[in-house]
């Protein structure tokens, strides 16, 4: 106990002087009883002076340091929800082992951002996860957790809508999520994730989450959509990637057909059936107004739900989309059955959702042109 606390004046009739005297006892049993009595006295109905608060803080902090883990954990749980809990005690508990610290790290409003940042910088992942579960987490604390946290911790933070992330931290989180399927749902389902970053996740997540992205795009306010696109254009760089050897020749042929008004949707099916893959991709990219590399990625990886987005946005006939799917699947087992499943998806897909989704994909081309 500090000398200042020991000599601090207390109100007449206070029980604290007796408790201070008891604190000098060497018996661990008596000190445990003292800790219990101090705690009950703190939560009692009597009003405390500033001097008494200082004494409580000093006595409780000193006594807690000498108690076993179970006692300290009980103390942490008891004080975690108290808005006027002794600050020194709470800071001490927050930096304890995780069994003790987690209650105050999750809930205590006594802890400041400075306190929390100190824990994030010096303690382990379990401490970081407890902080990530707080009702609110400031941008500064969240950003530090993104920097220092492992993927399990990052998932905990992303699932907490009360945690605010800066734009930079959100970009970092999405890049990490792209390569870890365990983070896909937490990222896509985060309501506050910037829309352009949400759409970055489209090509790496499962079908259920792709539908979630399309639903978000369809429901987005037009003003927010434009803001999101502007943010994305500032970030997206042109993709690297070599063009196929027949690109120039195929481009010239497709442009010749276009000039002669012969570049029809049915011509795309002819390209695909005849094996003119590059001409098909160029024509598809032009009709849907996306870049060649995006169209190429979709077809090469057989991203047929993404192909549905392109074709729906281009307002192509469902039967034509079905033809594309059957040809792309080729001799794959149950190709017809798969094609009909994608055809149902195509029917259910809203064109407005497809158009909005395509606007994010077009940022690739727009950035390339700007570069």
N, C-alpha and C positions, 0 to 999 in steps of 0.2 A: 504494500500500500504506500502511495506517495506521501511525503511529509506534508505537502500542501493540503491533501485531502484529510489527513489525520488531524490537522489543526483548524480545518474550516469550521466556522460557527454553524450551529444547527438550532432549530427552534426549540423553545422550552417545552418539555413534555414529550419530546421525540424519543422513540425507542432506539434510534441509531447510535447514540453514545454507548449503550449497553452492547450493541452488536459490534461496534468498533473494538470494544474491550475483548469481546469473545473472539474476535479475529486473531488475537495474539496467542490463542490456544494452539498447542502443538499437535493435539490429537486429530487425526484425519477424520475420525468419526464425528467429533464435535464440529470440525470445519465443514463437513458435509451437511450436518444439521443446520449450521449457520447459513450455508449457501441456500438451502431450502427456505429457511426463515426469511432471509433477505429477499428472495424472489417473491414469496407470498406477501411480504411487507410492501414491496415495490408495486404489486398489482392491487394493493388494498385501497380502500376508499379515501384515505387521508391525502391531502394535498401536500406536495413537496416543495421546498424552497430550492433555489439554484444551488445553494451549498449542499443540501442533502442529495441532490442529483449527482453532484460531483463525488460525494462519498459513496453513493451506490455504485457509480461507475468504477471507482478505484477498487472497492471491496470485491465486487462481483468479478471484475477482470482478474484480479490477483487470485481469488479463490478458484475460479474456473480453470486457471492454468495448472492447478495442482490436482484436479479431479480426473478420474478415468474417462475414457471415450464415451461410455454410455451416459454418464452424468452430463458431460459437455453437450452431447447430442440432445438430451432432454432440455437442457438450458436453451440451446439454439432454437428448438421447436417452440419453446414457450415465449421467447422474445421476438421471434421472426415477424410476427404480425403486429407488434406494438409500435405505433408511430413515434412514441417518445422513449423508446428503449435506449439505454446508455450507449452512447456512440463508441466509446473505447471498447466496451464489451463486444458490441456487434462487429467492429473491425477485427477484433481478436478472433472471434468465432468464424468470420468469413475467410480467414487465412489458415484455419485449422485443417485437419484432414477432412476428406470429403464427407465422411459419415456425420461429422459435426457441422461442417460448413454449408451443406446443401440447403438446409432449411432457410437460413438467412440469405443465402445467395439468390434463392428463388423468390423470396417474398419481402425482405426487409426494405422499407422505404427510407430507413436511416442511412443506408449506404449511398454515397454520392458516386457520380461517374468516375471521379478520381479514384475512389476506393475500388470500384469494379475494374477499372483499367489496370490497377495495380495487381489485382488477382489474376486477370487475364494474362498479363505479361509474365507472371512468375509461377503460376500453378498449372496443374495438369488438365487433361481433357475433361475429366469428370466435373471439375470446378467450372470449366467453360460451358459445359452442357447445362449445369444448374443455372448459370447466369442467362443462358439462351432461352430458358423457360420462364423468365420473369414476365410479369404482365405487360410491362413496357421496357424496351431496350433502346437506348439512344443510338443515334447514327454512329457516334464516335466509338461506342462500345461494340456495336455490331460489326463495324468495319475491322476492328482489332480481332474480333472472334473469327471473321472470315480469313484474316491473315494468318492466325495462329492455330485455328481449329482444324481437326482432321475431318474426314468426310462425314462421320457419324455426327459430330458436333455441328457441322454445316447443315446437315439435314434437320437437326433439332431447331436451329435458328431459322431456317427457311419456312418451317411449318408454323412458326410463331408470327402471326400477323401483327402482333404488338411490337415486333422488332423492326426498326427502321434501318434500311440499308442505303448507302449512297449509290450513285450511279456507277462509280468505279467498282465498288464492292459487289454490286449486282452483276456486272460484267464478269468479274472474277468468278463468282459463284456459278454462273451459267457455263463458263468454259470448263470448270471442274465437273459440273453436272453432265456435260455432253459425253464424258468418257466414263461415267459411273452410273449404270442403270439404277442403282439404289437411290440416287438423288433425283431421278426423272420426275416422279410424282410430286415430291416436295417442291420442285422448281416450277413445274407447269401449273400446279394447283395454288401457287402463291398469288393471292389476289393483287398484291401491290407490285408484282414484277412488271417492269416496263414492257409494253406490247411488242416492240421490235426484238427484245431479248427473248420473249415468249416464243415468237415465231422462229427464232434461231434454233429452238429445240425441236422443231417439227420433224426434221429428217432423222433424228436419233431416237425418238420415243416410240412406244407401242401404239397400236391403233386407237385404244381407248383415250389415250392422252392427245393423240392427233385430233380426235373429235372434239376434245375439250378446247384445244387451240382454235379450231374452226368456229366453235360456239362463241368463244370470247371475241373473235374477230367480227362475227355477225352482230354481236350486241354492243360493239364499241361506238361511243359517241363520235360523230364525224370530226369534231374539233380535236378530241383526244387522239383520233387516228392520225390526223395531220401532224400533231405534235410528236407522236411516236415515230412517224416516218422521218420527220426532220432529225430527231435524235439518232435514228438508225443511219441516215445518210452521212452523218458526221462521223460515224464509227466504222461502217463497213468499208473494207478495202477491196480492190479488184482481186478476184481469185486468180491464183497461178494455175496453169494447166496448158499442156500442149494441145493444139487443135489436130484433128485427124489429117492424114496425108491428103485426102481427097476433098478437104474443106473448101479450098478456093474454087475448084472445078464445080463442086456441088452447089456452092453459093451462086456462082454465075448462072447455072442452069435454073435454079429456083427463082432467081431474079428475072431471068428471061421469061419463065412461065408467068410470073407476076405481071410483068409488063404486057403480056398478051392476054391478061385476065383468065388464065388457065390454072392458076394456083387455087384450086378448090379444096374443100375438106376431103372429098373423095380421092383427090390426087395423093393425099397423105397415106391413105390406105394402100394405094398402088406402090408408093415408095417402099412401104414397110413389107408388103408381100414379095416384092421383087428383090429385097435385100439391100435397097439403097438407103441404109440406115442414116448416113450423114445428111442426105437430102431430106429425109423424113424429119430429122431433128431440127434442121434449119427452118423448114416450113412450119413445123409445130411451134418453134420459138417465135417466128414472125406472127403467126395467127394469134398466139396467146400473149404476145408482146412481153416475152421474158428473154433472158440471155441464153445463148447456146449452151453454155456450161451447165446451167441449171436444168435445162431440158435433157441434156446428155446424162447428167447424174441420175435423174429420175428414171430414165429408160434403162440405162446400164444396170442399175441396182434393182430394177423391177419394183420401183416405188409406185405401185399401181393406184394407191389411194391418192398419192400426190399427182399422178397423171390425171385422175378424175378431177382434181381441183383445176388443173390447166385446161382440160377439155370443157369443163362446165363454164369456166370464165370466158373461154372462147366461144361459148354457146354452140358447141358441136352436138350433133345428134347422138342420142344414147346408143343407137345401133352402131354408129361409127366408133364410139369409145369401146364398145364391146368387141368390135373387130380388132382394134389395137391391142386389147388385152389378150385375146386368143392368139394373135400372131406373136406377141412378145413372150407369152408363156410357152409357145411352141409345143414340143413333145412332152412337156411336164405332166406328171400324173394328175388326173382329174382337172385338166386345164379348163374344160367347159364348165364344171361345177364352180371352180374358182372365179371364172369370168362372170357367171351369173351373180355370184355374191358381190363382186365389185360393181356389177350393173345396178344392184339394189342400192348400194352405197351412193352410186352416181345419181340415182333418182331422188334419194333423200337429201342430197347435198343442196343447200341453198346457193343460188348463183351469187347473191350479194356476199355471202361468206367467202366464196371462192374468189371473187373479185378483190375483196379486201386482203385476203391472204396473199394473193399474187402481188399486191402492191409492196409487200415486204420483200418478196423474192426478187422483185425488180430492182431493189436497191443495189443488188450486186452489179447489174448492168450500168445503172446510173453512176455508181462510184467509179466503175471502170472507165466510163466516158469522161468523167470529170478529171480522172488521173491523166 
